[in-house]
Every structure is written in structure tokens, then in C-alpha cells.
Amino acid sequence: MDLLEGGIADGTTSHCHFLEEDRLRFLVHVTKEDIMTFLKWILDVYPKVRKRSTLDEYWRVWCMLYRKSVGKSLHAKVMEEVRDVRAKMCSSVREKPVMDVDDVFLVLHHWVLDTSVFPVERQRLQLALLLLLSAYTATRPAALVYKVTDRIK
């Protein structure tokens, strides 16, 4: 179970606790109105969720959790009606800056003039490789590096 799936499971558990209902029983007997109430609850509890893409990701993971818990998929009509509600949210995409040639030149210029010592000198080469990969593939540097978060329990 990944972090997002665990977060949705925890969110569903919190929502069911708020409703004073068992999570599995809630999922087995869920109606379209219950799903819409849950998504509205997500928007109320998590104020940073304002984009349709974020809610779509929560919805996708919730459907996966539903399939794992109940053993079948939601009815297509229910999924379509919930999709209509989500369509009313903001769908603009925030621009995510990536490195371009000027950024690489600037970083490599400072890298050449840098006199600091890395704890392990291999890291100097790894940093250069990551910077070049990030520039060539137009990805953000954090997307190339695995990071363990504190949210794992």
C-alpha cells in the first residue's frame, strides 16, 4: 500500500468515524450520495485540495480501495455522475519550472568554481549527472531522486 492509498484509507476511516459507521460496511453499502459527501468532506478537511486533478487522484485511489475492499468495481453510472460533480472544479495546471540551458550553465559554472568538499567525492559526480539528466529530460531534479518521507508509519 503506497502513501496515497494509505492516506485515502485513513481518510475513509476518519470519515466513517465522523459518521459513526464501520468502514467496510460503509464501502459495501455506499451510494452515489455517500461518495459525493465523502469528496465534499475531503475538500472541507484538506483545504489544499482545490484542483480537479488532485481530487481525480483521490477519486482514482478511492475506487482502487473500494475494489480491494468489496471485490467489485463501482457501477459505471455512479462513476459518471460523480465525474460530473468533479468537472465543476478548477482544471488549470500550475506551471512547474524545469531546468533549461542557462540554468545548467549557471550551476555547472558554480560547480567548477566550488572549493567545498563533499562527504564522499562520488557525490560530486552524481550531482553533475543528476543536473545533466534533469536538463536533458526536462524533469524536476526531485523527480529523479528517491526520498523517504516522514509519513511512513
C-alpha positions, 0 to 999 in steps of 0.5 A: 500500500503506497502513501496515497492509498494509505492516506485515502484509507485513513481518510475513509476511516476518519470519515466513517468515524465522523459518521459513526459507521464501520468502514467496510460496511460503509464501502459495501453499502455506499451510494452515489450520495455517500461518495459525493459527501465523502469528496465534499468532506475531503475538500472541507478537511484538506483545504489544499485540495482545490484542483480537479486533478488532485481530487481525480487522484483521490477519486482514482485511489478511492475506487482502487480501495473500494475494489480491494475492499468489496471485490467489485468495481463501482457501477459505471453510472455512479462513476459518471455522475460523480465525474460530473460533480468533479468537472465543476472544479478548477482544471488549470495546471500550475506551471512547474519550472524545469531546468533549461540551458542557462540554468545548467550553465549557471550551476555547472559554472558554480560547480567548477568554481566550488572549493567545498568538499563533499562527504564522499567525492562520488557525490560530486559526480552524481550531482553533475549527472543528476543536473545533466539528466534533469536538463536533458529530460526536462524533469524536476531534479526531485523527480529523479531522486528517491526520498523517504518521507516522514509519513511512513508509519 
